[in-house]
Amino acid sequence: MAHDSVRESPAVGTAMLVFLPFAAGYFLSYVYRTVNAVISPDLVSEFGLSAASLGLLTSAYFLAFAALQIPVGLMLDRIGPRRTNAWLLLCAGTGAAIFSMADSVGGLLLGRTLIGLGVAAGLMSSIKAFTLWFPLERLPAMTGRMLFIGGLGAISATVPVEAALQFVDWRGLFQILAAATFIAAALIFLAVPEKPGDRPQETLSDQFSGTVRVYASPVFWRLALGTTLFQGINMSVQGLWAGPWLADVAGFGRQAVAFHLLVLGVAAMCGFLFWGALAARLAWRGIAPMSVLIAASAIYLLIQLLFVFGSGDLALPMWVGWGFFGTSGSLAFAILSQNFPISLSGRATTALNLLVFMTAFASQWGFGAIVNHWPAESGGYQAEGYAVAFGIFFILQLCGFIWLVVARRH
C-alpha cells in the first residue's frame, strides 16, 4: 500500500454519523440516475422524444457529473467531504425543481444537468470520509456498504416510483425529490463530524500538481483503462435502456417492466455488498481485490453474450446477472484508494470517476443512437437494434478485460 493503514475504527456513534448522512445523499443520487428508466414513456409522450433524444437527455446527468470530477477531487482534498457534498446537493435539489417545472426539452436538459452536477460528489465524498476515519483494510467493505445504499436508491426508482405515479405525476415526483435533496444536504452539513488534523495545507498550485501526479501514474491507468468500460456501460444501461429493452424485446407492460427493474436493482444492491465484503475477507487470506475483480468481470462478460444472441425469454435471470456481476467494477475505487496517499485519495478516485461517467454519457447516448436505426412499426425499437448495441458494447468491454488481465501482472 502507498501509505500507513494502521488506524483504529471510530466509535459506533461516530461511525454512524459519518456513514448515514452521506448514505442519504448517495441514495438520492441513485434515484436520480435510474428514475428515467421508469418515467421515460411519460417524457416521450409529453415531449415527443426520439430514442437518441431520450438518451441525450438522460445521459446529461453523466456528462455533468463527469465534468465536475476534477474540481470535486480538489474540493474533497482541500475543504473536506462534508462541505463539498452538502453544497453540491443544494445544486441537485435546484435541478430537480427545475426539471419538475420544465415545459421544453431545454428545461429538462438544464434540470438534468444541474442534478448531475449536484450529485457529483456522492460516492467520492463518502470514500474520502472513509479514508479519513477508518482503517484502509476496511475500505472495500465500507465502499460496498455505501454502494448497497445506492442500490436501495436504484430499486426505489422502480416499482415504488411506478406506484407513486398512481398518485402524483412525474412533475410532482421530482418536486418531492427536490425537497428530500435539500434535507439531505442539511443533514450532511450539520451532522457529519470533522476529522481533526486531516485538513491539508497545500496551496492550490500544489493541489493541481497532485492531480497531474494521479493522471501521470502508471498504477492509475493500469486500473482505469480496464474497469472504466465495465462501470460506465453498466450504469448507462441500467439507468435507462434496461426499461425499453424489457418493453421492446421481452414485450412486457409498464408494471412488469417496473418489477424487472426492481429485481435488477436488488441484484445490483446485493452485488455491491457482496463484492466489497468478499474482497475484504479474501484480502486477509492473501488474495488481492484485483483477482476478485478480474474473475467477476469474466463472468459478467459471459452474461452479456445472452443480450447479444439470446431473447427476452430469459429476461429475469439475464438482468439479475447483469446487476449482480456488473457491480464488481466498483472494487476499482477501493483498490485505487489503497494505492495512493490519503492526501491524494480524493483526486485519485474522482479521476477514475471522471472516466467512468464520461463513458456512461457516451454509451447511454450511443446506445440510443444505435437502436434508433431499428424503429418498430408499433412504436419502440426492434430486438435486432438492441442486439447490435449490446454486441458493440461487448467488444469494447472485452478489450478492457484483456487490458486488465495484462495490467494485473504489474
N, C-alpha and C positions, 0 to 999 in steps of 0.2 A: 504494500500500500504506500501511497505517496505521503502519508502523514500519520501521526500517532493516533491510534484508535482507543487508547486507554481513557475511558471516561465513564463515570458512573451514570446510571439512568436516573432521571429526576423522580421525585416523589410522585405517587399516583395522582394526587390532586393537580400538581403542576403539569404532569404529562397530559391530563385531560384538558387543561386549559390551553396547552399548546396544540393538541390534536383537534378537538371538537370544533372550535370556531373556523379553522382552516377547512375542516371537513364540510362545514355548511356551505362555504363559498365554492368548494370544488364540486359538491353535489349539484349546485345550480349550474355550474359551467357545463356539466354533462347533460343536464336537462336541455339547455340551450343548444348544445351540439347535436342532439338527437331528435328534438321535437319536430323538426321539419319533415321527418320521415312519416309522421302521423298527420300533420296538417297540410301536407303538400297538395292533396286533392282540393282543399278549400282555396289555397293560394292559386292553383292552376285555374280553378273555376272563376274566381273573382278577378284575376288579373290577366288571364289568357296566356299563361307562361308555356313556352316550349320546354322540352327536356334540357336543352342547352341553357336556356334562361333560368330554369329552376336550379340546375347545377351551379351556375354562376352565382345566383342569389344565395344559396345555402353555403357555398364554398367561400363567400366573402368573409364569413366567420374565420376560416382558416387563414386566409390571406392577411387579415388584420392582426390575428393572433401572432402569425409568424413575423410580421413587420415590427412588432414591439419586443421581440425576444432579446435582442442585444441591449436595448435600453433597460428592459426588466432585469437582465443579468447584472448590469451596472448598479441599478437601484437596490437589488437584493443584497449585494456585497457592500453597498455604501450606507443605505438608510435602514436596512433590515427587512425581513419578510413581513412583519406586522404592518408597518406603514405602507409599504409597496402594495400589498394586496388590498388593504382597506380602501385606499384612494382609488385604485383602479376599478374596484367593484362599483363605486359610485358611477363610473362611466358606463358600466354594463347595465346598471339599473336604468340610466337615462336612455340607453339604446333600446331597451325593452319597451319603455314608454313610447318612444318614437315609432318603433315597429308596430305597436298596437294602434297607433293613430294614422298610419300611412294610408294615403289614398292613391299612390302610384308606385311603380316598381322602384323609382328613385328613392322614395321614402323608405321602402322595405330595405333597400341596399344600405342606406345610411344607418338605419336602426341595427341591422345585422352586423355592419362593420363596427359600430360602437360596442356592441355586445362582444365581438371578438377581441377588440382592444381591452375591454374591461375585465375579461376573464383570463387574460394572457399570463397572469402570474399565479393562477390557481394551484397547479401541481408544483411548479418550481419554487414558489414561496414555501410550500409545505416541506419539500425536500431540504431547502435551505434551513428551515427551522429544525428539522430533524438532525441535520449535521451539527447544529449548534448545541442541541440538548441531549442527544442520545449517542451511545457508543456506535462506531461505524459498522461493526458487525451486525447491528440491528437494522441498518438501512434498508436492505431488501424487504424485510418483514414489515417495517413501518411504511415503506412506499407501497407495498402490496395492500396494506390496510387502507391507505388513502385511496388507492385505485379501486378498492372494493366499494368505498363510498361513492366514487364516480360511477361505478356500475349500478348502484342503487338509483343514482340520478338518471341513468340511461333507461332503466326499466320503469321509472316513474314517468318517463316521457312516452310510454307505450299505452298499455291498457288503462292506467289511471288517467292519462290525458284524453284518450278516446271517451272514457266515461265522463270526464269533466266537460267535454264538448257537448254533452247532452243538456247541460245547464247553462253554460256560457259559450259564446263563440270564441274563435281564435284570438280576437282582439281582447276580450275580457281575460282570457288565459294569460296573455302577455302583460296585462296590467297587474295581475296577481304576481307574476314572476318579477316584475319591476319592484313591487313593494317588498317581496321576500329578499331580493338582492340588496336593497338598501339596509334592511335589518341585518343581513349577514355582514355587510361592511362595518356596521356599528359594533357588532359582536367581536370581530377581529381586532378592531382598533382599541376597544375598551377592555376586552377580557384577556387577550394573549399577553403573557409576561415578556419583559425584555430580558435578554441574557446578558448579565453584567460582563464587561471586559471583552466582548466579542465584536465591538464596532471598529472596523479597520480605520487606520489613519492615513490611508493612501490619498494622494492627490488625484484629480480627475484624469490627468495625463497618465499616471501610474495605472489607473483602472483600465484605460484604453489599451495600454501596453499589455496588461494581463489578458484582455480579450484577444489580442493578437497572438499571445502565447498559446492560448487554447486552440485557436484555429491553425496554428503552426505545428501543433503537437501530432506526431505520428499515431500516438495512442488514440487520440480523438478520432482521426479519420479511419483507423482500423475498425473501430466500433461503429462509427456513424454511417459509413457507406454501406455497411452490411445490414443495418437494422432500420434505417430511415424508411425504406420502401415498405417493409412489413408493417410498421406502425402507421404510416401515413395512409396507405391504401386500406388498411383495416378500418381506420376511423372514418374515412370518406365513404366507404360502402355502408357501414353500419349506421352512419349519421344521416344517410339519405336513400341510397339506391337499394337497400335491402327491402324497403317498403314497396317500391314499384316492381321489383323482381317478383315478390310474393304475389302481387296482383296480376302481373302480365304473364309470368311464366308458370307459376303454380295455380293461378286462377282463383285466388282467394278474394272474399269480400273484405270490407273495412274491418269488421270485428275479428275475423280470422287473421288478417294482416297484423292488427294490433297485438293479438295473442302471440303470434310467432315472433314479433319484435320484442315482446315481453320475455319470452323464453330465451331469445338471443341475448337480451340484456342480463338475464340471470346467469347464463353461461359465461358471459364476459366478467360479471361480478365475481363468480366463483373462480374463474381463471386468474384474475388479478390477485385474489387472496391466496390461491394455491401456489402460483409460481413464486411469489415472494417468500412464502413460508418454506417451500421446498428448497429454494436456493439458499436460504439462511441455514436450514437444517443440514443440507449436504455440504455446505462450506465448513461446518465443524468436522466433517469426515474427510476433508481434503479434496472435495470435488468442487471445482470453480463454478461460479454462476454462469460463466461463458459457455461451459459444457452443457448446462441445463438449457440455456438459450438456443444453442445450435440444435439440440435434439428436438425440442419443442417446435422450432421453426421448420424442421424437416417434415414433421407430421402435418403441420399447418399447410405446407405446400401440397402435400398429397390430397388433403381435403379440398383444396381449391380446384383440383382436377375434376371434381364432381360438378362444379359450376360450369366448367368448360364443356364436358362431354356428357353430363347427366341431365336430368329433367327435374321438374317440380315435384315428382312423386316422393322424393326423399327430402323434402324441404326441411322438416323438423330436425333430423339428425345432421343435415348439412350445415344449418345455421347454428346448431349447438356446437359443432366442431369449429366453425368459424369464430364464434365468440370465445370459446374456452382456450383454444390453442393460439388464436390470434393475439391474445393479450400477453403472451410470453415476451413479446418485444419490449414491454415496459421494463424488463430487467436491465436494459441498457442504461437507464438513468442511474440505478444504484451502482452498477459496475463502473460507470463514468465517475460518479462521486467518490468512489473508493480509490480512484487513480489520480486525483488532483488534490492539492492542498485545500483546506477549508476556506481560505481566503479567496480561492478561485472557484469554489464549488457552484456558486450561483451562476457565474458566467459559463462554466463548462456545461451544466445541464440545460441552460437556456440556449446555448449554441446548438446543442443537439435538437432541442425542441423547435428551433427555427427551421432546421432542415425537415423535421417531421411534418410540421404544419404547412410548409411550402409544398411538400409532396402531397399532403392531404388536399390542399387547394387545387393543385394541378390535376390530381386524379379524380376528384369529385366533379370538377368541371369537364375534364376529358372523358369521363365515363358517359356523361350526358351527351357530349358531342358525338361519341361513337354510336350509342343506341339511337340517336336522333335520325340516323340513316336508315333505320328499320322501323318506320311507323306502322302501326296496325290499323286496319280499316275501321275497327270498332273503337278506336282510341287506345292510348298506351303504346307499347312497343313490342316488337316480335322477340321471341325467345332467341333467335339467331343473333340479334344485336347484342343481347346480354352475354351470350357465349363468346362472341368476338372480344368484347370488352374484358371479360374475365381472362380470356386467353392471353391478351396483350399484357395484362397486369401480372399474370403468372410468369411469363417470360422475364419481365423486369425483375420480379422478386427472386427468381431462380438465379439471375446474375448477382443479386445482392447476397444470396445464400452462399454462393461459391466464394465470393469475396470474404465473407465472414469466416468460412472454414479455413481459407488460406491465412487470414489475419490471426486466427486462433493460435497458429504455430509460433506467433511472435509475442 
